[in-house]
Amino acid sequence: MDEQLKQIGERLRGLRDVLDLTAEEVAETCGIDVDVYEKIERGEVDITISKLMKIARKYGVSAEELMFAEAPRMKSYFVVRKGQGMSVERTKAYKYQSLASGFVNHDAEVFIVTVEPKPEAHKIYKNTHPGQEFNLVLEGSMDLFIGDKTIRLEEGDSIYFDSGKPHGMLAVGNKAVKFLAFVVEK
């Protein structure tokens, strides 16, 4: 069991306990089956960033508190030095480095996302969340799947899209892709 997934699950369980919520209520917030949610709390199943953001928004906490156990504190500005942002490796294939985690009440989630290459037969998991997303490829290349479209993005390419549409990504070739993800929820 991945230690970071286990810790996120423990924080979710703690939030539920503090707010006197049932697993069913939180699962409904995420739009997932309660059995899957309970596996997330046990650290047996990964949870997407967008589902963490839904929980955070609904219950008045920051997504960073759920991911990193740290609350934002800065109100005027927040600097992240190269390679120093708080990060979580949700699975062996995806690593998220937060660039806005220390700023109180930030209006957008900003991450550097690293996606490791997967075998061609790998199923692409598509996710949705309200709002819009901007991605800028920093290194490598990826296929971005939005609805039934596949868009190849190379280093330096960017895309802005409706994140309410099912979307997912896949690193192309045998090199990881690293991209800036800027998520603005409505």
C-alpha positions in Angstrom: 0.0 0.0 0.0 1.4 3.4 -1.0 2.2 5.5 2.1 1.0 8.8 0.6 -2.3 7.3 -0.4 -2.7 5.9 3.1 -2.0 9.3 4.6 -4.5 11.0 2.3 -7.1 8.4 3.3 -6.4 9.0 7.0 -6.9 12.8 6.5 -10.2 12.1 4.7 -11.3 9.9 7.5 -10.3 12.5 10.0 -12.2 15.2 8.1 -15.3 13.0 8.1 -15.0 12.3 11.8 -14.6 16.0 12.7 -17.6 17.0 10.6 -19.6 14.0 11.7 -20.2 12.8 8.1 -20.9 9.4 6.9 -18.8 7.7 4.2 -22.0 7.7 2.1 -22.2 11.5 2.3 -18.6 12.1 1.2 -18.9 9.4 -1.5 -21.9 11.2 -2.9 -20.0 14.5 -2.9 -17.3 12.8 -5.1 -19.9 11.0 -7.2 -18.4 7.6 -6.4 -19.7 4.3 -4.9 -19.3 4.2 -1.1 -17.3 0.9 -1.3 -14.7 2.7 -3.5 -14.7 5.7 -1.1 -14.0 3.4 1.8 -11.1 1.8 -0.1 -9.7 5.4 -0.6 -9.9 6.0 3.1 -8.0 2.8 3.7 -5.3 3.9 1.2 -6.1 0.9 -1.1 -7.4 3.0 -4.0 -6.2 6.3 -5.5 -8.3 9.4 -5.5 -8.1 12.0 -8.2 -7.1 15.6 -7.6 -10.5 16.7 -8.8 -12.3 14.6 -6.3 -10.1 15.9 -3.5 -10.9 19.4 -4.8 -14.7 18.6 -4.7 -14.4 17.4 -1.1 -12.3 20.4 -0.1 -14.7 22.9 -1.6 -17.8 21.2 -0.2 -16.5 21.0 3.4 -14.5 24.2 3.6 -10.9 23.0 3.7 -8.1 23.4 1.2 -7.1 20.6 -1.1 -3.6 21.0 0.2 -4.7 20.1 3.7 -6.1 16.9 2.3 -3.1 16.1 0.1 -0.2 17.4 2.2 -1.6 18.0 5.8 -0.6 21.7 5.5 -2.8 24.7 5.5 -2.0 27.7 3.3 -0.7 30.7 5.3 0.5 33.4 2.9 -1.8 36.3 1.9 0.3 38.7 -0.2 2.4 36.3 -2.2 3.8 32.8 -2.2 7.1 31.7 -3.8 8.0 28.2 -4.8 11.7 27.6 -5.6 12.6 25.2 -8.4 11.8 21.6 -7.3 10.7 22.7 -3.9 6.8 22.7 -4.1 4.9 20.4 -1.9 4.4 17.2 -3.9 2.4 14.0 -3.8 3.0 10.9 -5.9 -0.5 9.6 -6.0 0.6 6.5 -7.9 3.9 5.4 -9.4 2.8 7.0 -12.7 1.6 10.4 -11.5 3.4 13.0 -9.4 1.8 16.4 -8.5 3.9 19.3 -7.3 1.7 22.1 -5.9 2.7 25.7 -6.8 -0.1 27.5 -5.0 -0.3 25.5 -1.8 0.9 28.1 0.6 -1.4 31.0 -0.6 -4.6 31.4 1.5 -7.9 31.2 -0.5 -6.2 30.8 -3.9 -8.6 30.8 -6.8 -6.8 28.2 -8.9 -4.9 25.0 -8.3 -1.5 25.1 -10.0 0.6 22.0 -10.3 3.6 20.7 -12.1 2.4 17.2 -13.1 4.8 14.4 -14.1 3.4 11.4 -15.8 5.5 8.3 -16.4 5.1 6.4 -19.7 2.7 3.4 -19.6 2.3 0.4 -21.9 0.3 1.1 -25.0 -2.5 -1.3 -23.8 -3.0 0.8 -20.7 -6.6 2.1 -20.2 -6.8 5.9 -20.0 -8.7 7.1 -17.0 -10.7 10.2 -17.8 -11.6 12.6 -15.1 -14.0 15.6 -15.0 -14.2 18.6 -12.7 -16.1 21.9 -12.9 -14.3 24.9 -14.5 -11.5 25.1 -16.9 -7.9 23.9 -17.2 -4.7 25.1 -18.8 -1.8 22.8 -19.5 1.6 23.7 -20.8 4.0 20.9 -21.7 7.4 21.6 -20.1 9.2 18.4 -21.0 8.4 15.4 -23.2 5.1 14.9 -25.0 1.7 13.5 -24.2 -1.6 12.6 -25.8 -4.4 14.5 -24.1 -7.8 12.9 -24.4 -10.8 15.2 -24.2 -14.1 13.6 -24.8 -13.6 11.6 -28.0 -10.7 13.7 -29.3 -7.0 12.9 -28.9 -4.6 15.9 -29.0 -0.8 15.4 -29.2 1.0 18.0 -27.2 4.8 18.4 -27.5 7.2 20.4 -25.4 6.2 24.1 -25.4 2.6 23.3 -26.6 -0.3 24.4 -24.4 -4.0 23.9 -24.3 -6.9 25.6 -22.5 -10.1 23.5 -22.2 -13.4 22.9 -20.5 -12.5 20.5 -17.7 -16.1 19.4 -17.3 -15.5 17.2 -20.3 -13.9 13.8 -19.6 -10.2 14.2 -20.0 -7.0 12.2 -19.3 -3.4 12.0 -20.5 -0.8 9.5 -21.5 3.0 10.1 -21.8 4.2 9.4 -25.3 7.4 7.5 -26.0 9.6 6.2 -23.2 10.2 9.5 -21.5 8.0 11.0 -18.7 6.1 14.1 -19.6 6.1 17.1 -17.3 3.5 19.8 -17.6 2.1 22.8 -15.8 -1.6 22.3 -15.0 -3.6 25.4 -14.0 -7.1 24.5 -12.8 -9.7 27.2 -12.3 -13.0 25.9 -10.9 -16.2 27.9 -11.1 
